[in-house]
């Protein structure tokens, strides 16, 4: 917490990526979104956002996939900062410096992580000190995943994913992510394919499954693996068969489970241990199935301020 006697020149916040342990899609709502039931887990692949006072609003991006991230007013972090300024009546513009490690457009909520980081950073920089519940309300207006990236850990998402409830979970889970299984797979495209596939069938309001909750309470990756589920996976695989090839290869190399994260195209692969994750990553790259892999553990904390390094 910043002392009231200090006015920081800049604030840096780290925010995690997410994986959906389960994602159930319900009927279309009046607002055009699907009703969702998902169980999020925050994982240790991070973006960092530094907010600093500036003469005018702006942002810059470096790191992984930086060339794929817009720096105009459509940037999700910049939209979040402006929304917070409007909510709090703040007049001071900021420049956001974004350092990316989370794959862009991969189903791991990199843009939402940046937005969550920007909210926490600007709240601290401006000294607005909003209660977390109020910050989550602002976050929900930015995007469905943003409140969870503030929250972190493991949680149920309901509504369109923005209503977040903490889950009692034990243990550490070891993940390997293959972000480049396919390209050009947009979220609207996947949902459209889901709608076409399920047309004419009755879709009920989704609920989290008790089997997954029991596995998380036990902290047992062996129990978790068979209950990972994603209603959008068949559609993502149909649109980009390379995703299915990665899933099949991962299982052949000894993964406990492999699943599409969110709407894809990233494949999230659950390993039994840290050593198992290393072995899977090596096997996937050496075989040529994956040109790029990331290893991470979960759950991890949500968006949080990094300590300032002072030099004298």
C-alpha positions as CSV (number, residue, x, y, z in Angstrom):
1,X,0.0,0.0,0.0
2,X,1.4,3.4,-0.9
3,X,2.0,5.8,1.9
4,X,-0.2,8.9,1.8
5,X,3.1,10.9,2.0
6,X,4.2,9.5,-1.3
7,X,3.0,10.2,-4.7
8,X,4.3,7.5,-7.1
9,X,5.6,8.6,-10.4
10,X,4.6,5.3,-11.9
11,X,3.0,2.0,-10.8
12,X,3.7,-1.4,-12.3
13,X,1.2,-4.3,-12.0
14,X,1.6,-7.9,-12.9
15,X,-1.4,-9.9,-14.1
16,X,-1.7,-13.6,-14.9
17,X,-3.1,-15.6,-17.8
18,X,-6.1,-17.9,-17.3
19,X,-7.1,-21.4,-18.3
20,X,-10.7,-22.6,-18.2
21,X,-10.9,-25.9,-16.4
22,X,-14.4,-26.3,-17.6
23,X,-16.5,-24.1,-19.9
24,X,-20.1,-24.8,-20.4
25,X,-22.1,-22.6,-22.8
26,X,-25.8,-21.9,-22.2
27,X,-28.4,-20.2,-24.3
28,X,-28.0,-16.7,-25.9
29,X,-29.0,-13.9,-23.6
30,X,-30.9,-10.7,-24.6
31,X,-27.6,-8.8,-24.6
32,X,-26.2,-11.1,-27.3
33,X,-23.8,-13.0,-25.0
34,X,-24.2,-16.6,-24.1
35,X,-24.9,-17.6,-20.5
36,X,-21.7,-19.3,-19.3
37,X,-20.6,-21.5,-16.4
38,X,-16.8,-21.7,-16.2
39,X,-14.1,-22.5,-13.7
40,X,-11.1,-20.3,-14.1
41,X,-7.6,-20.9,-12.9
42,X,-5.0,-18.2,-13.0
43,X,-1.6,-19.5,-14.2
44,X,1.9,-18.2,-14.0
45,X,2.3,-16.6,-17.5
46,X,2.2,-12.9,-16.9
47,X,1.9,-9.5,-18.5
48,X,3.1,-6.4,-16.8
49,X,1.6,-2.9,-17.2
50,X,3.2,0.3,-15.9
51,X,1.0,3.4,-15.6
52,X,2.7,6.8,-15.5
53,X,1.4,10.3,-15.6
54,X,1.6,11.8,-19.1
55,X,0.5,14.9,-21.1
56,X,-1.9,12.8,-23.1
57,X,-3.4,9.3,-23.0
58,X,-1.5,6.6,-24.8
59,X,0.1,3.1,-24.6
60,X,3.1,1.2,-25.9
61,X,3.6,-2.5,-26.1
62,X,6.7,-4.7,-26.1
63,X,7.4,-8.4,-25.7
64,X,5.7,-11.4,-27.1
65,X,3.3,-10.8,-30.0
66,X,3.7,-7.0,-29.5
67,X,3.1,-6.3,-33.1
68,X,-0.4,-7.9,-32.9
69,X,-1.5,-5.6,-30.1
70,X,-3.2,-2.3,-31.0
71,X,-1.9,0.9,-29.3
72,X,-4.9,3.1,-30.3
73,X,-8.1,3.6,-28.3
74,X,-9.2,0.0,-29.0
75,X,-6.4,-1.3,-26.7
76,X,-8.2,-3.0,-23.8
77,X,-5.8,-1.7,-21.1
78,X,-6.2,1.9,-22.3
79,X,-10.0,1.4,-22.4
80,X,-9.9,0.2,-18.8
81,X,-7.8,3.2,-17.7
82,X,-10.2,5.6,-19.3
83,X,-13.2,3.8,-17.8
84,X,-11.7,4.1,-14.4
85,X,-11.0,7.7,-14.9
86,X,-14.6,8.3,-16.0
87,X,-15.9,6.3,-13.0
88,X,-13.7,8.2,-10.5
89,X,-13.8,11.6,-12.1
90,X,-10.0,11.6,-12.5
91,X,-8.7,14.2,-15.0
92,X,-5.0,13.0,-15.2
93,X,-4.0,11.2,-18.3
94,X,-1.6,8.3,-18.2
95,X,0.7,6.4,-20.5
96,X,0.5,2.6,-20.2
97,X,3.7,0.6,-20.9
98,X,2.7,-3.0,-21.5
99,X,5.2,-5.9,-21.4
100,X,3.6,-9.1,-22.8
101,X,4.3,-12.7,-22.1
102,X,0.8,-14.0,-22.6
103,X,0.0,-15.1,-26.1
104,X,-2.3,-12.7,-28.1
105,X,-5.7,-14.0,-29.2
106,X,-4.9,-17.4,-27.7
107,X,-7.8,-18.0,-25.3
108,X,-5.7,-17.2,-22.3
109,X,-7.1,-13.7,-21.7
110,X,-4.0,-11.6,-22.3
111,X,-6.0,-8.5,-23.2
112,X,-8.1,-8.9,-20.1
113,X,-5.0,-9.4,-18.0
114,X,-3.7,-6.1,-19.3
115,X,-7.0,-4.4,-18.6
116,X,-7.0,-5.8,-15.0
117,X,-3.4,-4.6,-14.5
118,X,-4.2,-1.2,-15.8
119,X,-7.2,-0.9,-13.4
120,X,-5.0,-1.8,-10.4
121,X,-2.1,0.4,-11.6
122,X,-4.2,3.5,-12.3
123,X,-6.2,3.1,-9.1
124,X,-2.9,3.2,-7.1
125,X,-1.3,5.9,-9.2
126,X,-4.3,8.2,-8.9
127,X,-4.8,7.3,-5.2
128,X,-8.5,6.6,-5.8
129,X,-8.3,3.4,-3.7
130,X,-11.6,1.9,-4.8
131,X,-13.0,-1.1,-2.9
132,X,-12.2,-4.3,-4.7
133,X,-16.0,-4.9,-5.4
134,X,-16.2,-1.5,-7.1
135,X,-13.1,-2.1,-9.1
136,X,-14.6,-5.4,-10.3
137,X,-17.8,-3.6,-11.4
138,X,-15.7,-1.4,-13.6
139,X,-13.8,-4.5,-14.8
140,X,-17.0,-6.2,-15.8
141,X,-17.8,-3.3,-18.2
142,X,-14.5,-3.9,-20.0
143,X,-14.7,-7.6,-20.6
144,X,-16.1,-10.9,-19.3
145,X,-12.7,-12.2,-18.1
146,X,-11.4,-9.0,-16.5
147,X,-13.0,-9.4,-13.1
148,X,-11.4,-12.9,-12.7
149,X,-7.9,-11.5,-13.6
150,X,-8.3,-9.1,-10.8
151,X,-9.4,-12.0,-8.5
152,X,-6.9,-14.7,-9.5
153,X,-6.6,-18.1,-7.9
154,X,-9.4,-20.5,-8.9
155,X,-13.0,-19.4,-9.3
156,X,-16.3,-20.0,-10.8
157,X,-17.4,-17.5,-13.5
158,X,-21.1,-17.2,-14.2
159,X,-23.4,-14.7,-16.1
160,X,-21.2,-14.2,-19.2
161,X,-18.2,-15.1,-17.1
162,X,-17.9,-11.8,-15.2
163,X,-19.6,-12.8,-12.0
164,X,-16.7,-14.4,-10.0
165,X,-17.0,-16.7,-7.0
166,X,-13.9,-18.1,-5.3
167,X,-13.5,-21.9,-5.3
168,X,-11.9,-23.9,-2.4
169,X,-9.0,-25.5,-4.2
170,X,-5.8,-27.2,-3.0
171,X,-2.6,-28.2,-4.6
172,X,-0.4,-26.9,-7.4
173,X,-1.2,-27.9,-11.0
174,X,1.5,-28.1,-13.7
175,X,0.6,-26.9,-17.2
176,X,2.1,-26.9,-20.7
177,X,0.5,-24.5,-23.1
178,X,0.8,-24.7,-26.9
179,X,-0.3,-21.3,-28.1
180,X,0.4,-21.6,-31.8
181,X,-1.6,-24.7,-32.7
182,X,-3.6,-22.6,-35.2
183,X,-4.0,-19.0,-36.3
184,X,-7.0,-16.9,-37.3
185,X,-9.4,-18.4,-34.8
186,X,-11.5,-15.6,-33.4
187,X,-13.9,-15.9,-30.5
188,X,-17.0,-14.9,-32.5
189,X,-16.1,-17.5,-35.1
190,X,-16.0,-20.3,-32.6
191,X,-19.2,-19.2,-30.9
192,X,-20.9,-19.0,-34.3
193,X,-19.8,-22.5,-35.0
194,X,-21.2,-23.6,-31.7
195,X,-24.5,-22.0,-32.4
196,X,-24.7,-23.7,-35.8
197,X,-23.8,-27.1,-34.3
198,X,-26.3,-26.9,-31.5
199,X,-29.1,-25.3,-33.5
200,X,-32.4,-27.0,-32.9
201,X,-31.3,-28.6,-29.6
202,X,-32.4,-27.5,-26.2
203,X,-29.6,-25.7,-24.3
204,X,-30.1,-25.4,-20.5
205,X,-28.5,-22.8,-18.2
206,X,-25.1,-24.2,-17.4
207,X,-23.9,-25.1,-13.9
208,X,-20.4,-26.1,-12.6
209,X,-20.0,-29.8,-12.1
210,X,-19.6,-31.3,-8.6
211,X,-16.9,-33.8,-9.9
212,X,-14.6,-30.9,-10.8
213,X,-15.2,-29.1,-7.5
214,X,-14.4,-32.3,-5.6
215,X,-11.1,-32.8,-7.6
216,X,-10.1,-29.2,-6.8
217,X,-10.9,-29.6,-3.1
218,X,-8.8,-32.8,-3.0
219,X,-5.9,-31.0,-4.9
220,X,-5.5,-34.1,-7.1
221,X,-4.5,-33.6,-10.7
222,X,-5.3,-37.2,-11.4
223,X,-8.9,-36.6,-10.4
224,X,-9.0,-33.3,-12.2
225,X,-7.8,-34.6,-15.5
226,X,-10.8,-36.7,-16.6
227,X,-13.3,-33.9,-15.7
228,X,-11.8,-31.0,-17.6
229,X,-14.3,-30.0,-20.2
230,X,-15.0,-27.3,-22.8
231,X,-18.2,-27.0,-24.8
232,X,-16.4,-25.0,-27.5
233,X,-13.6,-27.6,-28.1
234,X,-15.4,-29.5,-30.9
235,X,-16.0,-26.3,-32.7
236,X,-12.4,-25.0,-32.3
237,X,-11.0,-28.4,-33.5
238,X,-13.4,-28.5,-36.5
239,X,-12.3,-25.0,-37.6
240,X,-8.6,-25.7,-37.0
241,X,-7.8,-29.4,-37.1
242,X,-4.2,-28.7,-36.0
243,X,-5.6,-28.1,-32.5
244,X,-6.9,-31.7,-32.4
245,X,-3.5,-33.0,-33.6
246,X,-1.8,-31.2,-30.7
247,X,-4.3,-32.7,-28.2
248,X,-3.8,-36.2,-29.6
249,X,0.0,-35.9,-29.6
250,X,0.0,-34.6,-26.0
251,X,-2.0,-37.5,-24.8
252,X,0.3,-39.9,-26.6
253,X,3.3,-38.3,-24.8
254,X,1.7,-39.0,-21.4
255,X,-0.3,-35.9,-20.6
256,X,-3.0,-36.3,-17.9
257,X,-5.3,-34.2,-20.1
258,X,-5.3,-31.8,-22.9
259,X,-8.0,-29.2,-23.6
260,X,-8.7,-26.1,-25.6
261,X,-8.4,-23.0,-23.4
262,X,-11.4,-20.7,-23.8
263,X,-12.3,-20.4,-27.4
264,X,-8.8,-21.4,-28.4
265,X,-6.5,-21.8,-30.2
266,X,-4.2,-22.4,-27.2
267,X,-4.1,-26.0,-26.0
268,X,-3.7,-26.4,-22.2
269,X,-2.0,-29.6,-21.3
270,X,-2.1,-30.9,-17.7
271,X,0.9,-32.8,-16.4
272,X,1.3,-34.9,-13.2
273,X,4.4,-33.0,-12.0
274,X,7.0,-30.3,-12.8
275,X,9.2,-33.0,-14.3
276,X,6.3,-34.4,-16.4
277,X,5.6,-30.9,-17.7
278,X,9.3,-30.5,-18.8
279,X,9.1,-33.9,-20.5
280,X,5.9,-33.0,-22.3
281,X,7.3,-29.7,-23.5
282,X,10.4,-31.3,-24.8
283,X,8.5,-34.1,-26.6
284,X,6.1,-31.7,-28.2
285,X,8.8,-29.4,-29.6
286,X,11.2,-32.2,-30.6
287,X,8.5,-34.1,-32.5
288,X,7.6,-30.9,-34.4
289,X,4.0,-31.0,-33.2
290,X,4.6,-27.6,-31.4
291,X,6.9,-24.9,-32.4
292,X,6.3,-23.0,-29.3
293,X,5.4,-24.1,-25.7
294,X,5.0,-22.4,-22.4
295,X,5.2,-24.0,-19.0
296,X,3.4,-22.6,-15.9
297,X,1.8,-23.6,-12.6
298,X,-1.5,-22.6,-11.2
299,X,-3.3,-21.2,-9.3
300,X,-1.5,-17.9,-8.9
301,X,-2.6,-14.6,-7.5
302,X,-4.5,-12.0,-9.6
303,X,-3.4,-8.5,-10.7
304,X,-1.0,-7.1,-8.1
305,X,1.4,-4.2,-7.7
306,X,5.1,-5.0,-8.0
307,X,7.3,-3.3,-5.4
308,X,9.2,-0.2,-6.6
309,X,12.9,-0.7,-6.9
310,X,14.6,2.4,-5.4
311,X,18.1,3.4,-6.6
312,X,20.2,5.9,-4.8
